[in-house]
Amino acid sequence: MPSEQAVADEPIALSVEDRAILDLECATVVGHTCKVIQLAPDGLGVSEIRALVASRIFATPLLTRRLGGRPDAPAWVVDPDFDLERHIVGVDFDSPLDAHGLRRYVGAQFATHLPRDRPLWQMDVVPLATGASALIWRLHHALADGTTVMRFARALLWDGWQDPTKVSVPAQRVDDPRRRWHLASFCQREFARSQGHSPFDGSLGTERAIGMATLPLVEVKHAAREVAGATINDALLSIVAGAIRHYLETHHGSVTDIRVRVPVSLHHEGDTTANRDSFFSLRLPLHIADPVERLHVVHAATMLRKRDHDAELEDALLHEFPDAFQLRRFVERLNASPRRFAVSVSNVPGPRRAVSIAGVPVTGMLGIAEIGLRHALRIAATSLHDTLNLGFCADPFLVPQVQTMAAATELEAAALIAAVV
């Protein structure tokens, strides 16, 4: 019988989802996800971050593994040369970064491929003009989706973390029915209507531009419930629709509705899967200027998709019908088409309370997700206590001045909040 250590050192095969994400990487797509974590001024530097992570890295062993295995069967294998000094890096500048400089730096790092001869993540510690610092934490999406990154952050960084060898969380049974009914209406919603040309469809370059915005989570959630009986996710989609509307009016001179892809996490408590999500799609009503009317339309569309379990059915088409080869190829081909959707908008729940790192309060956190071929814009939301933080990733030549779109979300959120009487 092999020893416990030998079993722990065995290669871990990449899942179908992990391999599909890894295969998307090319010269113009780096395949990252990223968290930008801002800290209060306290002098917390790279040595303190390394020491903290070193004391907890055993709780996230996947972060000590690199790609290995065969080309047709990739696996995560133990990196015998793992060194935190190569993964947690202090960065100095002639002067600390202001908000514009931070966005430029994140964009430049986000466009840089992670070396495949070591574990696929890096955390840069950078000084800010406020006297604080920020952690720019890049991870390959094949290693972790947004939900998994938050699990890593909880284990590696947040104060109050508990040793999982002492406190165990029982895995719950996944309530994942993957219903096959409603198939006809599902296909009509997702596939039947060919969409017009997406304003974000084009050949990607190798550069990335980053936009950042912060919305008041409690106020937006309250406004959505009061004016439309809607959720924070509905409000996010409606606010983003308003911002894209303003952007297209300014940069294209006209506005037409676009389709949006909404990722849905299928993770459950206790799982250790790197990537486990599905999605549904809907038409964003950009033609509606009024924030309340637009929210009502978005809420009705998401309610229909939740009622009919569109995300679970999408997952079933790719995982439960292995013999339906033509159907699977049809779904995969359409999933990658800009006619299927123009932009992806995700929302990953973060800590529900204020958090700190080595006693230093975390004052901000947002996520950045990679764009895809012929999809030059992607928007990711991450909550932190009482804020909802939006990260915009774009090809700067296809989507110039993306920060103006990000800033417009703050105006749209204010308009929705003001609608509450």
KOLGU-824895 format. One line per 4 residues: number of its first residue (from 0); for each residue x, y, z of C-alpha. Coordinates in pm, 1 decimal. Example, Ala and Ser with C-alpha at 12.3 -4.5 7.8 and 13.67 -1.06 7.14 Angstrom:
# residues 2
0> 1230.0:-450.0:780.0 | 1367.0:-106.0:714.0
***
This chain:
# residues 421
0> 0.0:0.0:0.0 | 148.1:341.1:-91.2 | 230.5:580.7:189.5 | 7.4:879.8:265.2
4> 278.0:1112.3:129.6 | 305.6:909.8:-191.1 | -67.8:936.2:-244.4 | -53.5:1311.0:-174.3
8> 219.5:1348.9:-437.1 | 25.0:1166.0:-708.0 | -56.5:1374.4:-1018.7 | -404.0:1529.9:-1020.5
12> -568.0:1504.6:-1360.7 | -726.2:1821.5:-1494.1 | -1102.6:1803.9:-1524.1 | -1280.2:1844.1:-1857.5
16> -1361.4:2204.3:-1761.1 | -1000.0:2277.8:-1658.9 | -863.2:2137.9:-1986.0 | -1112.6:2333.8:-2194.1
20> -1004.8:2656.7:-2024.6 | -636.8:2570.1:-2061.5 | -686.8:2506.8:-2433.4 | -823.2:2860.4:-2480.2
24> -485.0:3011.9:-2398.5 | -299.1:3140.0:-2704.6 | -87.2:3435.8:-2811.1 | -374.8:3678.8:-2753.8
28> -560.7:3509.3:-2464.9 | -373.7:3455.5:-2137.8 | -655.2:3276.0:-1954.1 | -613.8:3452.0:-1620.0
32> -841.3:3548.8:-1341.3 | -720.8:3816.1:-1103.3 | -803.3:3969.8:-767.2 | -694.0:4324.4:-683.8
36> -690.7:4353.9:-303.7 | -630.3:4697.8:-152.7 | -504.6:4735.4:204.1 | -521.7:5020.9:453.2
40> -196.9:5216.2:509.8 | 8.2:5020.1:760.8 | 337.6:4931.6:598.5 | 242.7:4569.5:525.3
44> 501.6:4458.2:272.2 | 608.5:4162.5:66.6 | 799.6:3990.2:348.4 | 495.3:3990.1:577.2
48> 271.0:3858.9:297.8 | 519.6:3580.8:217.8 | 545.8:3480.8:583.8 | 168.5:3461.2:619.4
52> 121.8:3257.1:301.5 | 413.2:3027.8:393.7 | 240.6:2942.6:722.2 | -82.6:2847.6:542.8
56> 16.0:2717.4:199.1 | -41.9:2359.4:317.7 | -415.1:2438.7:315.5 | -407.8:2502.4:-63.1
60> -171.0:2233.0:-195.6 | -286.5:2289.2:-554.4 | -97.9:2620.2:-548.8 | 229.6:2427.9:-509.2
64> 171.4:2222.2:-825.0 | 261.7:2297.4:-1185.4 | 138.5:2157.8:-1514.0 | 268.0:1815.8:-1606.3
68> 147.5:1486.8:-1744.1 | 109.8:1407.5:-2113.9 | -16.1:1655.5:-2376.8 | -331.6:1446.4:-2415.5
72> -370.5:1399.6:-2038.2 | -242.1:1707.8:-1852.3 | -217.3:1692.1:-1475.7 | -112.7:1903.8:-1180.2
76> 215.8:1766.1:-1048.1 | 418.0:1864.3:-741.7 | 673.9:2135.9:-818.9 | 995.5:2022.7:-648.3
80> 1140.0:2374.0:-686.6 | 840.4:2561.9:-545.3 | 959.2:2893.8:-402.3 | 727.6:3162.4:-267.7
84> 981.3:3432.0:-361.1 | 900.6:3361.2:-725.9 | 526.3:3382.8:-664.8 | 493.8:3673.1:-419.8
88> 687.4:3964.1:-563.4 | 747.7:4316.1:-434.8 | 733.6:4585.7:-704.4 | 891.9:4931.5:-674.1
92> 815.1:5239.3:-883.0 | 962.0:5587.7:-912.3 | 643.7:5704.1:-740.7 | 352.6:5506.0:-589.5
96> 57.6:5432.6:-814.6 | -250.4:5651.6:-829.2 | -585.3:5510.3:-951.2 | -490.6:5552.6:-1317.9
100> -147.1:5400.7:-1263.4 | -296.9:5104.0:-1080.5 | -531.9:5030.7:-1371.9 | -243.1:5055.7:-1620.0
104> -23.8:4824.9:-1412.9 | -296.7:4565.8:-1367.8 | -366.3:4576.8:-1743.4 | 0.6:4523.5:-1828.9
108> 36.6:4233.0:-1585.4 | -292.8:4082.5:-1690.9 | -172.1:4067.9:-2050.8 | 141.2:3872.6:-1949.8
112> 135.1:3493.4:-1964.9 | 222.6:3303.7:-1649.7 | 521.0:3068.0:-1699.1 | 408.5:2706.5:-1728.2
116> 720.7:2562.0:-1567.0 | 595.1:2666.3:-1222.9 | 256.4:2684.8:-1045.5 | 27.4:2912.1:-1244.6
120> -13.9:3205.1:-1008.9 | 165.4:3520.2:-896.5 | 94.3:3791.1:-638.8 | 252.0:4134.9:-685.8
124> 269.2:4370.4:-386.8 | 259.8:4729.9:-514.2 | 266.8:5067.7:-332.5 | -21.4:5313.1:-377.6
128> -21.5:5691.5:-371.0 | -254.4:5680.4:-69.3 | 26.5:5530.3:137.6 | -141.7:5191.9:124.6
132> -55.0:4886.1:-83.2 | -235.8:4651.2:-319.0 | -201.9:4282.3:-393.6 | -233.8:4197.9:-763.9
136> -307.4:3825.4:-751.0 | -315.3:3651.6:-1088.0 | -415.6:3285.3:-1122.1 | -474.3:3083.8:-1435.3
140> -844.1:3014.0:-1479.8 | -763.0:2642.5:-1533.9 | -638.1:2644.4:-1174.2 | -931.2:2828.2:-1019.4
144> -1257.8:2998.5:-1107.1 | -1388.4:3297.5:-911.6 | -1545.6:3089.7:-635.3 | -1229.4:2883.7:-589.8
148> -1013.1:3196.6:-573.1 | -1228.1:3323.4:-286.8 | -1176.0:2990.5:-110.0 | -798.5:3029.0:-160.0
152> -810.4:3385.9:-23.9 | -997.9:3271.2:285.0 | -737.7:3001.8:351.6 | -423.3:3201.4:269.2
156> -493.3:3563.2:359.7 | -792.6:3651.6:578.1 | -746.4:3686.6:951.7 | -965.8:3456.1:1159.2
160> -899.2:3161.7:927.2 | -927.1:2823.8:1094.4 | -705.9:2523.0:1031.1 | -911.9:2278.7:820.1
164> -739.7:1986.7:994.7 | -914.4:2101.6:1313.9 | -1244.9:2229.5:1177.2 | -1407.2:2023.6:906.1
168> -1704.3:2124.5:693.3 | -1914.1:1824.7:591.0 | -1977.2:1806.6:218.4 | -2340.7:1849.8:130.9
172> -2528.2:1653.4:-127.9 | -2546.0:1853.4:-447.3 | -2900.5:1936.9:-543.4 | -2818.0:1938.1:-914.2
176> -3121.1:1795.8:-1100.8 | -2994.9:1893.3:-1449.6 | -3349.7:1875.8:-1574.1 | -3415.6:1769.8:-1931.4
180> -3762.8:1916.2:-1944.1 | -3828.2:2263.1:-2090.7 | -3572.5:2169.8:-2358.7 | -3765.1:2327.0:-2645.4
184> -3811.7:2664.3:-2476.2 | -3453.7:2651.7:-2348.1 | -3314.8:2599.6:-2698.5 | -3533.3:2879.6:-2832.0
188> -3400.9:3116.8:-2566.8 | -3038.7:3015.7:-2608.0 | -2993.7:2914.2:-2969.8 | -3286.0:2982.4:-3201.6
192> -3245.2:3350.2:-3281.1 | -2931.5:3458.6:-3458.0 | -2812.8:3787.3:-3311.0 | -2673.0:4085.1:-3498.2
196> -2307.2:4185.0:-3497.4 | -2175.6:4241.1:-3146.1 | -2015.9:4582.9:-3085.0 | -1740.3:4397.1:-2898.9
200> -1667.4:4145.1:-3175.1 | -1323.4:4172.4:-3332.4 | -976.3:4023.6:-3353.4 | -802.6:4057.4:-3019.1
204> -463.9:4213.5:-2969.7 | -218.3:4137.2:-2690.0 | -289.6:4444.3:-2473.7 | -549.7:4482.1:-2199.3
208> -720.6:4785.9:-2050.2 | -879.1:4771.5:-1706.2 | -1175.5:4962.8:-1565.8 | -1274.5:4975.1:-1198.7
212> -1590.0:5086.4:-1018.0 | -1736.9:5053.8:-669.3 | -2110.6:5042.8:-595.0 | -2282.5:5063.7:-253.2
216> -2401.2:4705.2:-211.8 | -2659.8:4754.4:63.1 | -2824.9:5053.2:-105.2 | -2837.9:4888.5:-448.8
220> -2978.5:4565.1:-305.3 | -3246.4:4760.1:-114.8 | -3340.2:4966.8:-421.5 | -3369.7:4658.1:-643.3
224> -3601.4:4488.0:-395.5 | -3814.8:4797.7:-335.8 | -3871.9:4911.4:-694.6 | -3893.4:4575.0:-873.3
228> -3879.7:4286.6:-624.8 | -3546.3:4207.8:-788.8 | -3215.3:4064.2:-666.9 | -2869.8:4218.7:-651.9
232> -2774.4:4009.8:-956.2 | -3067.6:4155.2:-1150.5 | -2963.2:4504.1:-1042.4 | -2605.2:4438.1:-1153.4
236> -2718.8:4335.4:-1503.0 | -2950.3:4635.6:-1531.6 | -2681.9:4879.1:-1412.0 | -2427.8:4731.1:-1653.7
240> -2685.1:4759.4:-1934.1 | -2727.3:5129.1:-1859.8 | -2350.8:5184.3:-1859.3 | -2304.8:4999.8:-2189.6
244> -2591.9:5204.9:-2332.3 | -2412.0:5529.5:-2245.1 | -2083.7:5395.8:-2380.0 | -2230.2:5286.9:-2714.7
248> -2412.6:5617.4:-2756.2 | -2081.7:5799.6:-2710.1 | -1851.7:5573.5:-2909.8 | -2083.3:5420.7:-3171.2
252> -2361.0:5677.0:-3202.7 | -2636.1:5415.5:-3181.2 | -2766.4:5156.0:-2938.9 | -2905.0:4809.5:-3001.3
256> -2980.2:4540.5:-2747.3 | -2707.5:4282.8:-2689.6 | -2701.5:3935.8:-2537.1 | -2519.2:3882.0:-2210.0
260> -2383.6:3558.9:-2064.1 | -2436.6:3512.5:-1690.8 | -2212.9:3249.0:-1526.6 | -2380.8:3043.3:-1252.5
264> -2167.5:2866.0:-993.8 | -2245.3:2497.7:-940.3 | -1997.2:2466.9:-653.6 | -2127.4:2328.7:-326.5
268> -1990.7:2359.3:23.9 | -1707.6:2120.1:84.7 | -1610.3:2057.6:-278.5 | -1252.3:2110.0:-397.3
272> -1319.8:2145.2:-769.2 | -1119.9:2417.0:-946.0 | -1386.8:2500.6:-1204.1 | -1754.4:2418.4:-1161.7
276> -2000.0:2653.8:-1321.7 | -2252.3:2687.7:-1599.3 | -2440.2:2986.5:-1738.0 | -2752.4:3120.8:-1898.8
280> -2795.0:3398.1:-2154.9 | -3044.1:3678.2:-2198.8 | -3097.0:3993.3:-2401.0 | -2993.5:4311.7:-2222.3
284> -3254.3:4584.6:-2289.0 | -3014.4:4864.9:-2379.7 | -3294.7:5048.4:-2557.7 | -3459.3:5127.4:-2221.6
288> -3320.8:5444.2:-2062.0 | -3526.3:5436.9:-1741.6 | -3337.7:5235.0:-1473.8 | -3654.2:5105.6:-1303.9
292> -3825.1:4991.8:-1624.6 | -3501.6:4828.9:-1739.1 | -3467.3:4646.1:-1406.5 | -3822.8:4508.8:-1434.8
296> -3741.4:4365.6:-1779.9 | -3413.9:4210.4:-1661.9 | -3579.2:4063.3:-1350.8 | -3854.1:3897.9:-1557.7
300> -3593.8:3742.8:-1788.5 | -3378.3:3602.7:-1508.5 | -3681.8:3467.1:-1321.4 | -3780.5:3266.2:-1629.2
304> -3433.6:3120.1:-1663.9 | -3412.6:3033.7:-1295.2 | -3759.2:2874.6:-1299.3 | -3669.5:2653.6:-1594.5
308> -3318.5:2577.3:-1459.0 | -3143.7:2693.7:-1777.3 | -2795.2:2683.8:-1622.4 | -2841.2:2324.3:-1504.6
312> -2976.7:2219.8:-1843.6 | -2683.3:2385.6:-2019.8 | -2452.6:2184.7:-1795.2 | -2645.7:1866.9:-1870.4
316> -2609.8:1914.8:-2246.4 | -2231.1:1909.2:-2205.6 | -2194.4:1648.4:-1931.2 | -2488.8:1410.7:-1925.5
320> -2515.4:1335.7:-2296.1 | -2167.8:1196.1:-2375.4 | -2305.1:982.2:-2659.4 | -2480.0:1271.7:-2831.6
324> -2160.6:1380.8:-3005.4 | -2324.2:1605.0:-3264.7 | -2536.2:1779.3:-3001.0 | -2231.5:1839.2:-2781.4
328> -2030.2:1981.7:-3072.8 | -2325.8:2201.2:-3168.7 | -2351.0:2342.5:-2815.5 | -1975.2:2398.7:-2779.2
332> -1954.5:2573.9:-3117.0 | -2241.4:2806.8:-3035.1 | -2107.4:2875.3:-2687.4 | -1799.4:3038.1:-2840.3
336> -1986.9:3246.8:-3096.3 | -2023.7:3626.3:-3053.7 | -2376.4:3576.9:-3188.2 | -2451.5:3367.3:-2879.5
340> -2349.6:3650.3:-2647.1 | -2168.8:3983.2:-2668.0 | -2032.3:4015.2:-2314.8 | -2004.7:3802.9:-2001.0
344> -2106.6:3953.3:-1665.4 | -2023.5:3749.1:-1353.9 | -2082.9:3808.5:-984.5 | -1875.0:3623.5:-724.2
348> -1976.3:3664.2:-358.5 | -1690.9:3776.0:-137.9 | -1665.3:3810.7:240.7 | -1989.2:3924.9:401.5
352> -1801.5:4099.6:680.1 | -1501.6:4329.2:693.5 | -1176.4:4133.3:664.1 | -811.8:4199.7:734.3
356> -471.5:4055.2:647.2 | -216.0:4030.3:930.0 | -420.6:4288.2:1119.6 | -439.5:4534.1:829.5
360> -794.9:4606.2:705.8 | -881.6:4518.6:345.6 | -1033.1:4838.4:205.0 | -1119.3:4713.4:-143.5
364> -1125.2:4401.8:-358.6 | -1231.0:4345.8:-715.9 | -1195.1:4069.6:-970.0 | -1076.9:4079.0:-1328.6
368> -1165.1:3801.0:-1574.9 | -1002.0:3739.3:-1912.7 | -1176.4:3825.2:-2236.6 | -1210.1:3567.2:-2514.3
372> -1163.1:3542.4:-2887.6 | -1410.8:3779.9:-3058.2 | -1531.1:3896.2:-2715.7 | -1337.3:4214.1:-2640.3
376> -1510.3:4301.3:-2311.7 | -1574.3:4114.6:-1988.4 | -1716.9:4240.1:-1660.5 | -1669.2:4076.8:-1320.4
380> -1830.3:4180.8:-992.7 | -1700.9:4085.1:-648.7 | -1866.0:4181.4:-322.0 | -1673.9:4283.5:-12.1
384> -1878.6:4349.1:302.0 | -2093.0:4650.4:202.5 | -1950.1:4720.0:-145.3 | -1994.6:4565.7:-489.3
388> -1673.5:4609.1:-686.3 | -1668.1:4586.2:-1065.4 | -1367.6:4498.7:-1279.0 | -1376.0:4560.5:-1655.0
392> -1128.8:4386.9:-1885.5 | -1110.4:4495.1:-2249.1 | -900.9:4505.2:-2561.5 | -811.0:4877.9:-2567.1
396> -826.3:4901.8:-2947.0 | -1170.9:4742.2:-2977.3 | -1308.9:4898.8:-2657.9 | -1125.7:5229.9:-2602.1
400> -1164.9:5425.3:-2277.4 | -1322.4:5136.9:-2088.3 | -1293.0:5331.9:-1760.7 | -1569.9:5562.4:-1887.7
404> -1798.8:5258.4:-1900.6 | -1694.6:5160.9:-1549.5 | -1761.8:5514.1:-1421.3 | -2106.3:5506.1:-1582.8
408> -2204.1:5209.4:-1364.5 | -2164.7:5428.7:-1057.3 | -2400.6:5686.9:-1210.9 | -2651.6:5416.1:-1302.2
412> -2640.1:5274.4:-949.3 | -2703.7:5622.0:-808.2 | -3002.7:5666.1:-1041.8 | -3153.4:5334.4:-928.9
416> -3104.1:5422.3:-561.8 | -3264.7:5762.6:-618.9 | -3574.4:5592.0:-761.7 | -3668.5:5462.7:-416.7
420> -3929.9:5695.2:-268.2
***
